[in-house]
Amino acid sequence: MEVVLPVVLLLVLGGFGALVARSVKRRKDFLTSPLLGEAELPDLVTDQRVTGTLRRLWRDPKQGLPLAELGLAGRNLPFCATDLATEGERYKTAVGKPTTLALYGLATLAPGGIEAMKEQIRDADKVPADSVLLVREGELENDYVVICRLLSQREALWGELPLVVYRAQVLRSPELSLELELAVVRQDGDTTLPDNSLAHGSVRLFGYLP
């Protein structure tokens, strides 16, 4: 499915992108620490790999954390590079070159795709019901809104926080199909979302060199 730009813009302007991940808010230290060594970065290990061109590296003053940007089939995906403090030379030599990275997100997800948001999207009846998309929008450079198809799930921990990690298809077009693992903090009494269902929410993207 080719993502339709007007739909994406209307989605963002409609305010859906203002959602900020609860899981990120619950771990504020890693957003505000001025020193990478003191930052409480997520350390999720993922088997998902993404290969693209590493375009640039910079330090985001708002977070006080290192960001990188991966170019992928005409898209630029900023992410927080969690291992830059230890792998700085590898990153520097990789800039401008094809690079394989392990990317994942901290997310909030709710059931439903386009159908669950049709009031926020003009001409929603013309958009395929099984559409998936990943759009940059939110508080920080590596924040996104997502509509995704959930493929599988597993449990994990971030410190003492229990996570449900969903493997999800977040982009699908003739040029690119992208799957990422999206980790959601599991609250007491939460039920997980079923496999092969659509979900929507907000994502903060992280990555490391495998």
Secondary structure, 3 states (H helix, E strand, C coil): CCCCHHHHHHHHHCCHHHCCCHHHHCCCHHHHCCCHHHCCCCCCCCCCCEEEEEEEEEEECCCCEEEEEEEECCEEEEEEECCHHHHHHHHHHHCCCEEEEEEEEEEEEEECCHHHHHHHCCCHHHCCCCCCEEEECCCCCCEEEEEEEEEEEEEEEECCEEEEEEEEEEEECCCCEEEEEEEEECCCCCCCCCCCCEEEEEEEEEEECC
